[in-house]
């Protein structure tokens, strides 16, 4: 019915632009490098938001429960994003070692 798309289909054009010489090996490394960097950025942003909500919970006792829930969700997202960055770091190393695209 529909063609199956790569999970990161939005990165397809980005991968082509950043691949030096269009080589599959370099493109795979670059893709995983960029995904690792995006995951790191997500981890930092979610961590900062968790700290923000923790501060709001202290300053706004009337809505502290809501702020604590948001803090926990943001902290969970930060941990998940950091795990994904770790995963992409190893995919990048494998791509470099084996010359694989994914």
Backbone as CSV, one residue per row, in Angstrom:
resi,resn,N_x,N_y,N_z,CA_x,CA_y,CA_z,C_x,C_y,C_z
1,UNK,0.827,-1.175,0.000,0.000,0.000,0.000,0.879,1.248,0.000
2,UNK,1.486,1.583,1.148,2.400,2.712,1.225,3.826,2.193,1.283
3,UNK,4.752,2.881,0.646,6.143,2.417,0.750,6.633,2.588,2.179
4,UNK,7.395,1.601,2.625,7.934,1.686,3.983,9.021,2.752,4.020
5,UNK,8.952,3.622,5.004,9.888,4.737,5.083,10.896,4.487,6.193
6,UNK,12.036,5.054,6.027,13.069,5.015,7.048,12.539,5.729,8.286
7,UNK,12.819,5.226,9.495,12.284,5.874,10.693,12.674,7.348,10.803
8,UNK,13.807,7.705,10.298,14.267,9.086,10.362,14.179,9.715,8.976
9,UNK,13.023,9.544,8.307,12.887,10.002,6.919,13.147,11.491,6.780
10,UNK,12.945,12.260,7.823,13.210,13.693,7.732,14.704,13.977,7.626
11,UNK,15.514,13.035,8.076,16.964,13.225,8.037,17.572,12.802,6.705
12,UNK,16.768,12.251,5.806,17.305,11.758,4.537,18.005,12.866,3.756
13,UNK,17.362,14.011,3.614,17.970,15.123,2.895,19.173,15.658,3.627
14,UNK,19.088,15.702,4.937,20.194,16.170,5.767,21.405,15.261,5.579
15,UNK,21.159,13.956,5.509,22.250,13.006,5.336,22.942,13.236,3.997
16,UNK,22.146,13.484,2.947,22.735,13.726,1.626,23.565,14.996,1.622
17,UNK,23.082,16.024,2.306,23.798,17.300,2.331,25.110,17.202,3.095
18,UNK,25.145,16.406,4.170,26.313,16.364,5.036,27.299,15.274,4.660
19,UNK,26.949,14.424,3.732,27.824,13.336,3.339,28.910,13.853,2.398
20,UNK,30.176,13.877,2.851,31.237,14.363,1.977,31.465,13.411,0.808
21,UNK,31.310,13.909,-0.385,31.525,13.092,-1.571,30.419,12.084,-1.823
22,UNK,29.386,12.071,-0.995,28.274,11.148,-1.197,28.587,9.718,-0.844
23,UNK,29.693,9.454,-0.144,30.060,8.096,0.221,29.138,7.530,1.279
24,UNK,28.780,6.249,1.151,27.851,5.624,2.097,28.466,5.529,3.484
25,UNK,29.765,5.272,3.568,30.400,5.128,4.875,30.361,6.444,5.634
26,UNK,30.791,7.499,4.991,30.815,8.796,5.662,29.400,9.249,5.975
27,UNK,28.449,8.984,5.092,27.072,9.379,5.324,26.478,8.679,6.529
28,UNK,26.778,7.395,6.684,26.282,6.652,7.845,26.852,7.183,9.139
29,UNK,28.143,7.475,9.124,28.778,8.046,10.314,28.170,9.403,10.641
30,UNK,27.983,10.225,9.608,27.426,11.558,9.817,25.997,11.467,10.349
31,UNK,25.225,10.553,9.803,23.837,10.391,10.249,23.800,10.070,11.742
32,UNK,24.596,9.092,12.141,24.592,8.689,13.543,25.173,9.783,14.434
33,UNK,26.141,10.519,13.907,26.701,11.639,14.664,25.627,12.692,14.911
34,UNK,24.859,13.022,13.873,23.821,14.025,14.014,22.699,13.546,14.943
35,UNK,22.332,12.286,14.827,21.298,11.757,15.713,21.791,11.757,17.164
36,UNK,23.059,11.433,17.361,23.646,11.467,18.707,23.601,12.893,19.264
37,UNK,23.959,13.872,18.443,23.952,15.260,18.886,22.533,15.741,19.198
38,UNK,21.565,15.353,18.374,20.171,15.723,18.647,19.680,15.099,19.953
39,UNK,20.067,13.862,20.191,19.668,13.185,21.428,20.317,13.857,22.636
40,UNK,21.575,14.264,22.500,22.241,14.969,23.596,21.545,16.294,23.879
41,UNK,21.189,16.998,22.825,20.478,18.266,22.989,19.133,18.037,23.686
42,UNK,18.436,16.988,23.295,17.163,16.660,23.934,17.335,16.339,25.416
43,UNK,18.411,15.629,25.744,18.670,15.284,27.145,18.939,16.539,27.974
44,UNK,19.727,17.450,27.426,20.027,18.695,28.136,18.768,19.539,28.307
45,UNK,17.991,19.661,27.241,16.767,20.472,27.307,15.774,19.886,28.311
46,UNK,15.580,18.589,28.285,14.643,17.956,29.211,15.143,18.066,30.648
47,UNK,16.450,17.936,30.835,17.022,18.104,32.176,16.825,19.512,32.706
48,UNK,17.026,20.491,31.832,16.826,21.889,32.236,15.358,22.136,32.594
49,UNK,14.450,21.564,31.825,13.029,21.737,32.112,12.664,21.062,33.438
50,UNK,13.266,19.916,33.716,13.014,19.235,34.991,13.466,20.110,36.160
51,UNK,14.633,20.721,36.033,15.113,21.620,37.091,14.200,22.835,37.238
52,UNK,13.714,23.343,36.125,12.785,24.477,36.140,11.511,24.109,36.902
53,UNK,10.965,22.944,36.622,9.743,22.512,37.292,9.995,22.237,38.776
54,UNK,11.168,21.738,39.111,11.507,21.521,40.517,11.517,22.854,41.265
55,UNK,12.083,23.870,40.640,12.105,25.208,41.233,10.690,25.757,41.387
56,UNK,9.849,25.569,40.363,8.467,26.055,40.422,7.674,25.339,41.522
57,UNK,7.976,24.065,41.752,7.282,23.319,42.807,7.571,23.925,44.176
58,UNK,8.803,24.387,44.362,9.169,25.014,45.638,8.531,26.394,45.781
59,UNK,8.467,27.134,44.690,7.964,28.505,44.732,6.443,28.589,44.702
60,UNK,5.796,27.548,44.231,4.338,27.567,44.070,3.733,26.350,44.775
61,UNK,3.654,26.386,46.109,3.188,25.206,46.852,1.756,24.790,46.521
62,UNK,0.947,25.734,46.069,-0.440,25.419,45.734,-0.529,24.432,44.567
63,UNK,0.392,24.541,43.622,0.410,23.661,42.449,1.638,22.754,42.431
64,UNK,2.209,22.492,43.591,3.450,21.721,43.683,3.302,20.316,43.099
65,UNK,2.147,19.698,43.329,1.951,18.327,42.825,2.068,18.286,41.303
66,UNK,1.439,19.235,40.634,1.506,19.318,39.173,2.945,19.536,38.702
67,UNK,3.652,20.410,39.399,5.039,20.685,39.016,5.932,19.466,39.240
68,UNK,5.688,18.725,40.317,6.491,17.522,40.575,6.238,16.457,39.507
69,UNK,5.001,16.340,39.073,4.681,15.373,38.007,5.401,15.769,36.719
70,UNK,5.339,17.054,36.361,6.033,17.532,35.162,7.536,17.332,35.288
71,UNK,8.057,17.543,36.491,9.496,17.333,36.729,9.883,15.882,36.480
72,UNK,9.080,14.951,37.001,9.374,13.525,36.828,9.294,13.106,35.362
73,UNK,8.313,13.620,34.658,8.188,13.294,33.233,9.400,13.826,32.465
74,UNK,9.787,15.066,32.750,10.944,15.655,32.069,12.220,14.890,32.395
75,UNK,12.370,14.467,33.643,13.557,13.691,34.023,13.587,12.352,33.291
76,UNK,12.426,11.739,33.136,12.336,10.464,32.407,12.701,10.656,30.936
77,UNK,12.220,11.733,30.351,12.563,12.044,28.956,14.065,12.282,28.827
78,UNK,14.663,12.973,29.788,16.103,13.241,29.750,16.898,11.937,29.781
79,UNK,16.490,11.010,30.641,17.184,9.721,30.729,17.014,8.937,29.430
80,UNK,15.810,8.930,28.877,15.578,8.226,27.613,16.385,8.819,26.475
81,UNK,16.450,10.130,26.423,17.209,10.806,25.376,18.701,10.528,25.518
82,UNK,19.186,10.504,26.751,20.597,10.178,26.987,20.896,8.734,26.559
83,UNK,19.959,7.839,26.821,20.123,6.449,26.385,20.164,6.337,24.875
84,UNK,19.319,7.116,24.198,19.331,7.108,22.737,20.642,7.679,22.197
85,UNK,21.178,8.711,22.861,22.473,9.274,22.451,23.566,8.216,22.592
86,UNK,23.521,7.460,23.673,24.488,6.385,23.898,24.366,5.329,22.796
87,UNK,23.137,4.969,22.453,22.876,4.001,21.384,23.449,4.506,20.050
88,UNK,23.167,5.765,19.715,23.658,6.326,18.452,25.178,6.444,18.441
89,UNK,25.774,6.696,19.596,27.241,6.760,19.683,27.843,5.421,19.263
90,UNK,27.240,4.344,19.735,27.748,3.016,19.372,27.434,2.661,17.925
91,UNK,26.293,3.111,17.411,25.991,2.890,15.993,27.009,3.636,15.125
92,UNK,27.390,4.834,15.552,28.381,5.632,14.823,29.731,4.902,14.817
93,UNK,30.113,4.347,15.967,31.371,3.608,16.042,31.342,2.378,15.149
94,UNK,30.201,1.666,15.138,30.062,0.488,14.278,30.124,0.865,12.806
95,UNK,29.474,1.972,12.443,29.484,2.416,11.050,30.913,2.759,10.616
96,UNK,31.651,3.372,11.502,33.035,3.732,11.183,33.909,2.486,11.063
97,UNK,33.692,1.528,11.983,34.500,0.319,12.000,34.197,-0.603,10.817
98,UNK,32.920,-0.776,10.532,32.492,-1.738,9.509,32.129,-1.109,8.181
99,UNK,32.051,0.196,8.131,31.681,0.862,6.883,30.230,0.663,6.529
100,UNK,29.386,0.427,7.534,27.955,0.223,7.290,27.234,1.544,7.337
101,UNK,26.095,1.559,6.628,25.281,2.772,6.588,24.429,2.874,7.844
102,UNK,23.837,1.769,8.316,23.011,1.794,9.529,23.356,0.634,10.385
